[in-house]
Amino acid sequence: MRVRMLLAGFLAVLIGLPAPAFGQQPAAPSPPAAPAMPPPQAAPASAPTVETMRVLVLQGQNAVNSIREGIVTMPVVEVHDENDLPVEGADVAFELPATGAGGTFPGGQTTMSVKSDLRGQAAASFVLNPEPGRFVIKVSASLRNRTGHTTINQTNALEAGQEKSSTRKIKWWKVAIAAGAAGLIIGIVVATRGGSSSSNTVTLTPGTPTFGTP
């Protein structure tokens, strides 16, 4: 064996090849290179939102809530699509004012999100705060790339119907003043036309008409 190795080395020197080292094992072949990974693809751009849904107010518009009695009118809306059909499963968000008259939703939050039901309806109950005045509830509905918005106007009063009573009293005072003025004018006209002689004297005593409780 040793003689064969020597002969092989001698022949390699003559030919010009490197002589094999005595007792050295041939090197193992290197593993193939891993294939290159393709570059990551960019996420597709989301479709722009389109306001094609309508949000109809079913309950709560122009409602007057009672702070003293804790009576509040819960806002209820109905979501319709572009074909005027109810939309089920839309995300409906109600938003109360952060300051001033208004209230809070469960958990002391000023916003609340619910899903519209089979009829496309959604509601959000809230608790009044002690500050009287008018406020606006913002409502928005969304489903995939479709949206819709509306607003609900309400008033917090110390007692329910307080604002309506004040308005009614003001209107009755206006009617009383107008009736008194009309009576005075009619009296003057009748007195002028009915007096054929200069000796006739008509005395008009203006007064304030009295009206009962409306």
C-alpha positions as CSV (number, residue, x, y, z in Angstrom):
1,M,0.0,0.0,0.0
2,R,2.8,2.4,0.9
3,V,4.6,1.5,-2.3
4,R,1.5,2.4,-4.3
5,M,1.2,5.7,-2.6
6,L,4.8,6.5,-3.4
7,L,4.4,5.6,-7.0
8,A,1.2,7.7,-7.2
9,G,3.1,10.7,-5.8
10,F,6.0,10.3,-8.1
11,L,3.7,10.1,-11.1
12,A,1.8,13.2,-9.9
13,V,5.0,15.1,-9.7
14,L,6.0,14.1,-13.2
15,I,2.6,15.1,-14.6
16,G,2.3,18.3,-12.6
17,L,-0.6,17.4,-10.3
18,P,-0.5,18.0,-6.6
19,A,0.6,14.8,-4.8
20,P,-2.0,13.3,-2.4
21,A,-1.1,13.6,1.2
22,F,-0.4,10.3,2.9
23,G,-3.4,9.2,5.0
24,Q,-5.5,12.3,4.2
25,Q,-9.2,11.7,3.3
26,P,-10.7,13.6,0.3
27,A,-12.7,16.7,1.3
28,A,-16.5,16.4,1.4
29,P,-18.4,18.3,-1.2
30,S,-19.9,21.6,0.0
31,P,-23.7,21.7,0.3
32,P,-25.7,23.5,-2.4
33,A,-26.5,27.1,-1.8
34,A,-30.1,27.9,-0.5
35,P,-32.4,29.4,-3.1
36,A,-32.9,33.1,-2.8
37,M,-36.2,34.2,-1.1
38,P,-38.5,36.4,-3.2
39,P,-39.0,39.9,-1.9
40,P,-42.2,40.4,0.2
41,Q,-45.2,41.7,-1.7
42,A,-46.7,45.0,-0.6
43,A,-50.2,44.8,0.9
44,P,-53.0,45.9,-1.4
45,A,-54.3,49.4,-0.8
46,S,-57.6,49.6,1.0
47,A,-60.6,50.8,-1.0
48,P,-61.7,54.4,-0.2
49,T,-64.8,54.9,1.9
50,V,-68.0,56.1,0.2
51,E,-70.9,57.7,1.9
52,T,-73.7,55.6,0.4
53,M,-75.6,54.7,3.6
54,R,-78.4,56.8,5.1
55,V,-78.9,57.0,8.9
56,L,-82.5,57.7,9.8
57,V,-83.5,59.0,13.3
58,L,-86.4,56.9,14.7
59,Q,-86.4,58.3,18.2
60,G,-84.8,61.0,20.2
61,Q,-84.8,64.0,17.8
62,N,-85.6,67.3,19.6
63,A,-86.3,65.4,22.9
64,V,-86.3,67.2,26.2
65,N,-84.8,65.1,29.1
66,S,-85.5,65.7,32.8
67,I,-82.5,66.1,35.0
68,R,-84.5,66.1,38.2
69,E,-86.4,62.9,37.4
70,G,-83.6,61.2,35.4
71,I,-85.8,60.7,32.4
72,V,-83.9,60.4,29.1
73,T,-85.1,59.7,25.6
74,M,-82.8,57.0,24.2
75,P,-81.7,57.7,20.6
76,V,-82.7,55.1,18.1
77,V,-81.6,55.1,14.4
78,E,-82.1,52.9,11.3
79,V,-79.3,52.3,8.7
80,H,-80.3,52.0,5.0
81,D,-78.2,51.2,2.0
82,E,-78.2,53.0,-1.4
83,N,-81.3,50.9,-2.4
84,D,-83.1,52.2,0.8
85,L,-83.0,48.7,2.4
86,P,-82.1,48.0,6.0
87,V,-78.4,47.2,6.6
88,E,-77.7,44.5,9.2
89,G,-74.4,44.2,11.0
90,A,-73.2,47.8,10.4
91,D,-71.0,49.4,13.1
92,V,-73.0,52.3,14.5
93,A,-71.2,54.8,16.8
94,F,-72.9,57.3,19.1
95,E,-70.9,60.2,20.4
96,L,-72.0,62.6,23.2
97,P,-70.3,66.0,23.9
98,A,-67.2,65.9,26.0
99,T,-68.2,69.0,27.9
100,G,-71.4,70.9,28.7
101,A,-74.9,69.5,28.6
102,G,-75.2,65.8,27.7
103,G,-74.4,62.7,29.5
104,T,-72.3,59.5,29.5
105,F,-72.7,56.0,28.2
106,P,-72.1,52.9,30.3
107,G,-68.6,53.0,31.8
108,G,-68.6,56.7,31.9
109,Q,-67.7,56.9,28.2
110,T,-68.8,59.6,25.8
111,T,-68.8,57.2,22.8
112,M,-70.6,53.9,22.3
113,S,-70.5,51.4,19.3
114,V,-73.2,48.8,18.6
115,K,-74.2,46.6,15.6
116,S,-77.3,47.2,13.7
117,D,-79.9,44.4,13.9
118,L,-81.9,42.6,11.3
119,R,-84.1,45.7,10.7
120,G,-81.0,47.9,10.5
121,Q,-81.8,49.5,13.8
122,A,-79.4,50.5,16.6
123,A,-79.9,52.3,20.0
124,A,-77.7,53.6,22.8
125,S,-78.9,54.4,26.3
126,F,-77.0,57.0,28.4
127,V,-77.2,58.8,31.7
128,L,-77.8,62.5,31.9
129,N,-75.3,64.9,33.5
130,P,-76.6,67.6,35.8
131,E,-75.9,70.5,33.4
132,P,-79.0,71.9,31.6
133,G,-78.9,73.0,28.0
134,R,-79.0,71.8,24.4
135,F,-76.6,69.3,23.0
136,V,-76.0,67.2,19.8
137,I,-75.5,63.4,19.6
138,K,-73.3,62.5,16.6
139,V,-74.1,59.2,14.9
140,S,-72.0,57.4,12.2
141,A,-72.5,54.0,10.5
142,S,-70.0,52.0,8.6
143,L,-69.8,48.6,6.8
144,R,-66.7,47.8,4.8
145,N,-66.1,50.8,2.7
146,R,-69.6,52.3,3.1
147,T,-70.4,55.0,5.6
148,G,-73.3,57.3,6.7
149,H,-73.8,60.1,9.3
150,T,-76.5,62.0,11.1
151,T,-77.0,64.1,14.2
152,I,-79.6,64.1,17.0
153,N,-80.5,67.3,18.9
154,Q,-81.7,67.0,22.5
155,T,-82.1,69.2,25.5
156,N,-81.4,68.6,29.2
157,A,-83.9,70.5,31.4
158,L,-84.5,70.6,35.2
159,E,-87.9,69.0,34.5
160,A,-89.3,67.3,31.5
161,G,-91.2,69.7,29.2
162,Q,-89.8,72.8,30.9
163,E,-88.6,74.3,27.7
164,K,-91.9,73.6,25.9
165,S,-93.9,75.3,28.7
166,S,-91.8,78.4,28.6
167,T,-92.2,78.7,24.9
168,R,-96.0,78.2,25.2
169,K,-96.3,81.0,27.8
170,I,-94.4,83.4,25.6
171,K,-96.7,82.7,22.7
172,W,-99.8,83.3,24.8
173,W,-98.5,86.7,25.9
174,K,-98.0,87.6,22.3
175,V,-101.6,86.5,21.5
176,A,-102.9,88.6,24.5
177,I,-101.1,91.7,23.3
178,A,-102.2,91.3,19.8
179,A,-105.8,90.8,20.9
180,G,-105.8,93.9,23.0
181,A,-104.4,96.0,20.2
182,A,-107.0,94.6,17.8
183,G,-109.9,95.4,20.2
184,L,-108.7,99.0,20.5
185,I,-108.6,99.5,16.8
186,I,-112.0,98.0,16.2
187,G,-113.5,100.2,18.9
188,I,-112.1,103.3,17.3
189,V,-113.5,102.3,13.9
190,V,-116.9,101.6,15.2
191,A,-117.1,104.8,17.2
192,T,-116.0,106.8,14.1
193,R,-118.6,105.3,11.7
194,G,-121.5,105.1,14.2
195,G,-121.4,108.8,15.3
196,S,-123.6,110.9,13.0
197,S,-123.7,113.9,15.2
198,S,-120.7,115.9,16.5
199,S,-122.3,115.9,20.0
200,N,-121.8,112.1,20.3
201,T,-118.8,111.3,22.5
202,V,-117.2,107.9,22.7
203,T,-114.9,107.2,25.6
204,L,-112.5,104.2,25.2
205,T,-110.7,102.8,28.2
206,P,-107.7,100.7,27.3
207,G,-107.1,97.6,29.4
208,T,-105.2,94.4,29.4
209,P,-107.3,91.3,28.4
210,T,-107.2,88.4,30.7
211,F,-106.6,84.8,29.5
212,G,-106.9,81.6,31.3
213,T,-104.3,78.8,31.5
214,P,-103.9,77.3,28.0
